[in-house]
Amino acid sequence: MAKINKGKIGVFCDGLMHWHNTINNRQMPWKGEKDPYKIWLSEIILQQTRVEQGRAYYEKFIRHYPTVEHLANANDDDVFKLWEGLGYYSRCKNLLHTARNIVQQFNGQFPNTYEEIIQLKGIGPYTAAAIASFAFNLPHAVVDGNVYRVLARYFGIDTPSDTTEGKKLFTSLAQGCIDSNNPALYNQAIMDFGATVCTPANVQCHNCSLKNGCAAFAKNLVAILPVKVKQLQKKDRWFTYFIIEKDGQVLIGKRTGKDIWQNLYEFFLTESLVETNWTKANISTHLKNELGINSTTSNISEIFTQKLTHQTIFARFIQVKVKSAFTPPEGFIFHPSAKLSTLPFPKTITAFLDKGFAATT
């Protein structure tokens, strides 16, 4: 790639800021926000989440926890329940950890330098730059998928964005483009431009006020840029959840391992590499071997599917009744069936419960 001259950078920045000031009308509840807590909250919610989905969660969180102190003092299960459905639950765990750290280590005052912000758990370069620029007007450029795409297309960059070389190149270019006098406005402009005009698909080139200077538009490379070399490897996982009922209560446990859905609740789980053909006979045998219980099966559900970034979950739910005395395995407790809705569950389990789970009698 040829060296990008400052003149082209100047034309790009001027055109982007003109678009932002005269055409951009994208509305979001956190747009223009100066409170670093609210900016941080919105950025964490929007990681791996569409704006349309994240908006409602942001508004719920602000209502329940209007300040970092409120969040720091919250009950973990209550926060995870509010997060339910957003996925990537490590974000929620880090959110709580960092809120408590800010209260304990910074007396409830959000750090006001990029160097301090990026040291907080769950905050990387992009989020640190967003908080630093939006809350404190510091000249740190945000670099995310939108920014990679806009810069790659406009400047004709074919260096893969997911390589070490590419990340350095795009970060340097983004920092070279930022308006040091108005870093918050510039960062908002390029994020909005990538989200509404220079989109991954259905690109709005016909409505683009920057197209005359865009290398990808001139060379018909819009569909090709940015370039990535790594292909996402996906796998299938088969979950069978046994809803073990006794005296109006259901056996549940909390996921604590380093896997998906950490800190959420679930029923007793058996995972397999392929779909299992469950029958009442082999269910009874399986639970006898696994838990030492005698059970009767009352219902075998359809398969519920949930697609995650790196994997697809296929889940089946089997309701069984236990009549004899039963000591729960380690990490599991019996919880009232009528109060399951108060606990944070993965989306797959919530979908099953919402479809009409009813405790057997």
C-alpha positions in Angstrom: 0.0 0.0 0.0 1.3 3.4 -1.0 1.9 5.9 1.8 -1.2 8.0 2.5 -0.5 11.7 2.1 -1.7 14.2 4.6 -3.8 16.0 1.9 -6.0 13.0 1.4 -6.3 12.6 5.2 -7.4 16.2 5.4 -10.0 15.8 2.7 -11.4 12.7 4.4 -11.6 14.4 7.8 -13.2 17.5 6.4 -15.7 15.5 4.5 -16.6 13.3 7.4 -17.1 16.2 9.8 -19.2 18.0 7.2 -21.4 14.9 6.8 -21.7 14.6 10.6 -22.6 18.3 11.1 -25.1 18.6 8.2 -26.5 15.1 7.3 -26.0 12.7 10.2 -29.2 12.3 12.2 -28.6 9.0 14.0 -30.2 9.1 17.4 -29.1 7.1 20.4 -29.9 7.7 24.1 -26.2 7.9 25.0 -25.2 10.2 22.1 -23.6 13.4 23.4 -23.4 11.9 26.9 -20.6 13.3 29.1 -21.0 11.1 32.2 -18.2 8.5 31.9 -20.2 5.9 33.8 -23.1 6.1 31.3 -20.6 6.1 28.4 -18.8 3.1 29.8 -22.1 1.3 30.4 -23.3 1.9 26.8 -20.0 0.8 25.3 -19.9 -2.5 27.3 -23.5 -3.2 26.4 -22.8 -2.6 22.7 -19.9 -5.0 22.5 -21.1 -7.8 20.4 -24.6 -6.3 20.5 -26.7 -4.4 17.9 -27.7 -0.9 18.8 -31.4 -1.7 18.4 -31.1 -4.5 21.0 -28.7 -2.6 23.3 -30.8 0.5 23.6 -33.5 -1.1 25.8 -30.9 -2.7 28.0 -29.0 0.6 28.5 -32.2 2.3 29.5 -33.1 -0.5 31.9 -29.7 -0.4 33.5 -29.7 3.4 33.9 -33.2 3.2 35.6 -32.0 0.5 38.0 -28.5 1.7 38.5 -28.2 5.4 37.8 -24.7 5.8 39.2 -21.6 3.6 39.5 -22.2 3.4 43.2 -25.7 1.9 42.6 -24.2 -0.7 40.3 -21.3 -1.5 42.7 -23.8 -2.1 45.6 -26.1 -4.3 43.5 -26.7 -8.0 44.0 -24.9 -10.1 41.4 -28.0 -12.2 40.5 -30.1 -9.1 40.1 -27.6 -7.6 37.6 -27.2 -10.8 35.7 -31.0 -11.1 35.5 -31.2 -7.6 34.0 -28.4 -8.6 31.5 -30.3 -11.8 30.6 -30.5 -12.2 26.8 -27.5 -10.0 25.9 -25.0 -12.8 25.9 -21.3 -12.7 26.4 -21.9 -12.8 30.2 -18.2 -12.1 31.0 -19.0 -8.5 30.1 -21.6 -8.4 32.9 -19.1 -10.0 35.4 -16.4 -7.5 34.4 -19.0 -4.7 34.7 -19.7 -5.5 38.3 -16.0 -6.0 39.1 -15.0 -2.6 37.6 -17.9 -0.7 39.2 -16.8 -2.0 42.6 -13.2 -1.2 41.8 -14.1 2.4 40.9 -16.0 2.8 44.1 -13.3 1.2 46.3 -10.1 2.5 44.6 -11.2 5.8 43.0 -13.8 6.9 45.6 -16.6 6.5 43.0 -14.9 8.9 40.6 -14.4 7.5 37.1 -10.7 7.7 36.1 -10.1 10.6 33.7 -7.1 9.6 31.7 -6.8 7.0 28.9 -3.9 5.3 30.8 -6.0 4.7 33.9 -9.2 3.8 32.1 -7.6 1.1 30.0 -6.3 -0.6 33.2 -9.9 -1.3 34.3 -11.1 -4.9 33.9 -13.1 -5.5 30.8 -12.0 -2.3 29.1 -9.8 -2.5 25.9 -8.3 0.2 23.6 -11.6 0.9 21.8 -13.7 1.4 24.9 -10.9 3.3 26.7 -10.7 5.7 23.7 -14.4 6.1 23.6 -14.7 7.0 27.3 -11.6 9.3 27.1 -12.8 11.2 24.1 -16.6 11.4 24.8 -16.3 12.1 28.6 -13.1 14.0 28.8 -12.5 15.3 25.2 -9.1 13.6 25.0 -7.6 12.9 21.5 -7.8 9.2 21.4 -9.2 7.6 18.2 -11.7 4.7 18.5 -10.8 1.7 16.3 -13.5 -1.0 15.8 -15.1 -2.8 12.9 -16.8 0.3 11.6 -13.6 2.3 11.6 -11.6 -0.5 9.9 -14.2 -0.6 7.2 -14.5 3.1 6.6 -10.7 3.6 6.5 -10.0 0.5 4.4 -12.5 1.6 1.8 -11.7 5.3 1.6 -8.0 4.9 1.6 -7.9 1.6 -0.4 -6.1 -0.4 2.3 -5.8 -4.1 1.5 -3.7 -5.0 4.5 -5.8 -7.6 6.5 -7.3 -5.8 9.5 -7.1 -8.9 11.7 -3.3 -9.2 11.5 -0.8 -7.5 13.8 0.5 -5.4 10.9 -3.1 -4.4 10.0 -4.1 -3.4 13.5 -1.0 -1.2 13.8 -1.6 0.4 10.5 -5.3 1.2 11.1 -4.7 2.4 14.6 -2.0 4.8 13.4 -4.1 6.0 10.5 -7.2 6.5 12.8 -5.1 8.5 15.3 -3.7 10.6 12.4 -7.2 11.4 11.2 -8.7 12.4 14.6 -9.6 16.1 15.1 -7.6 16.9 18.2 -9.8 19.9 18.9 -13.0 17.9 18.6 -12.1 14.2 19.3 -15.5 13.3 20.6 -17.3 14.7 17.5 -14.8 13.0 15.2 -15.1 9.6 16.9 -18.9 9.8 16.9 -18.9 10.8 13.2 -16.8 7.9 12.0 -18.7 5.4 14.1 -22.1 6.7 12.8 -20.8 6.8 9.2 -19.7 3.2 9.4 -23.0 2.2 10.9 -25.3 4.0 8.5 -23.5 4.7 5.2 -20.4 2.6 4.8 -22.0 -0.6 6.1 -20.9 -4.2 5.8 -23.7 -5.0 3.3 -26.2 -2.8 1.4 -23.6 -0.1 1.3 -25.1 3.4 0.7 -22.5 4.5 -1.9 -25.2 6.4 -3.9 -25.9 8.5 -0.8 -22.3 8.9 0.3 -20.9 12.4 0.4 -17.4 11.0 0.5 -17.5 8.8 -2.5 -15.6 11.1 -4.8 -12.5 10.6 -2.8 -13.1 6.9 -1.9 -10.5 4.5 -3.4 -12.8 1.5 -3.0 -15.6 3.2 -4.9 -13.3 4.3 -7.7 -11.8 0.9 -8.1 -15.0 -1.2 -7.5 -13.5 -2.7 -4.3 -16.3 -1.8 -1.9 -17.4 -5.5 -1.5 -13.9 -6.7 -1.0 -12.5 -4.2 1.6 -11.6 -4.5 4.4 -9.7 -7.8 4.0 -9.6 -10.4 6.7 -7.4 -13.6 6.7 -8.9 -15.5 9.6 -11.9 -17.6 9.2 -14.3 -18.1 12.1 -14.3 -21.7 13.2 -17.7 -22.8 14.5 -18.8 -26.0 16.3 -22.1 -27.6 17.3 -22.8 -28.6 20.9 -25.7 -30.8 22.0 -27.1 -30.0 25.5 -29.7 -32.2 27.3 -31.1 -30.4 30.3 -32.8 -32.6 32.9 -35.4 -30.7 34.9 -35.4 -32.8 38.0 -38.5 -32.0 40.1 -39.3 -32.9 43.7 -42.0 -31.5 46.0 -42.6 -28.4 43.8 -38.9 -27.6 43.5 -36.4 -27.9 40.6 -32.8 -28.8 40.7 -30.6 -25.9 39.5 -26.9 -25.0 39.6 -24.8 -22.0 38.6 -22.3 -22.3 35.7 -18.9 -21.4 37.2 -16.5 -22.8 34.7 -14.6 -20.9 32.0 -17.2 -21.5 29.3 -20.3 -19.8 27.8 -22.9 -18.4 30.2 -20.6 -18.1 33.2 -22.5 -17.1 36.4 -25.9 -18.0 35.0 -28.2 -20.7 36.3 -29.1 -24.0 34.5 -30.7 -27.3 35.1 -28.7 -30.6 35.4 -26.8 -30.8 32.1 -25.5 -33.7 29.9 -23.5 -32.6 26.9 -22.8 -34.8 23.9 -21.0 -34.5 20.5 -24.1 -35.5 18.6 -27.8 -35.6 19.2 -28.9 -38.3 21.7 -32.0 -40.4 21.0 -33.6 -40.2 24.4 -36.3 -42.6 25.5 -37.9 -43.0 28.9 -35.9 -46.2 29.4 -32.5 -44.7 28.7 -33.3 -41.5 30.6 -34.0 -43.5 33.7 -30.8 -45.5 33.3 -28.8 -42.4 32.6 -30.0 -40.5 35.7 -29.6 -43.6 37.9 -25.9 -43.9 36.8 -25.2 -40.2 37.0 -27.1 -39.2 40.2 -28.2 -42.4 41.7 -31.8 -41.5 41.5 -35.0 -43.3 40.5 -37.1 -41.1 38.2 -40.1 -41.0 36.0 -40.1 -38.9 32.8 -43.0 -36.6 32.2 -42.0 -34.6 29.2 -39.3 -34.5 26.4 -39.2 -31.2 24.6 -38.4 -30.2 21.1 -34.9 -29.0 20.3 -34.1 -25.3 21.1 -31.4 -23.7 19.0 -29.2 -20.7 19.9 -26.5 -19.4 17.6 -23.4 -17.9 19.3 -20.4 -16.3 17.5 -18.3 -19.5 17.6 -20.8 -22.2 18.2 -24.4 -23.3 17.9 -26.2 -24.8 20.9 -28.8 -27.5 20.4 -30.7 -28.0 23.6 -33.4 -30.4 24.6 -35.2 -30.3 28.0 -36.4 -33.4 29.8 -38.7 -33.2 32.8 -38.4 -35.9 35.3 -39.9 -36.5 38.7 -38.1 -37.9 41.8 -40.2 -39.3 44.6 -37.5 -40.7 46.9 -35.1 -38.8 49.1 -32.4 -37.1 47.0 -29.2 -35.3 47.9 -28.3 -32.7 45.2 -24.8 -33.1 43.6 -22.2 -30.5 44.5 -23.0 -27.0 43.2 -26.8 -27.8 42.8 -29.7 -26.8 45.0 -33.5 -27.3 44.8 -35.3 -24.0 44.0 -39.1 -23.4 44.0 -40.5 -24.0 40.5 -42.8 -20.9 40.9 -39.8 -18.6 41.3 -37.6 -19.7 38.4 -38.3 -16.5 36.6 -36.4 -14.5 39.2 -33.1 -16.1 38.3 -30.8 -15.2 35.4 -30.7 -18.0 32.8 -29.1 -18.4 29.4 -31.4 -17.4 26.5 -31.9 -21.0 25.5 -33.4 -21.9 28.9 -35.4 -18.7 29.0 -36.9 -19.6 25.6 -38.0 -23.0 27.0 -39.4 -21.5 30.2 -41.3 -18.8 28.2 -42.9 -21.5 26.0 -44.8 -22.8 28.9 -42.8 -24.9 31.3 -45.1 -26.2 34.1 -44.0 -28.1 37.1 -45.6 -31.6 37.3 -47.5 -32.7 40.3 
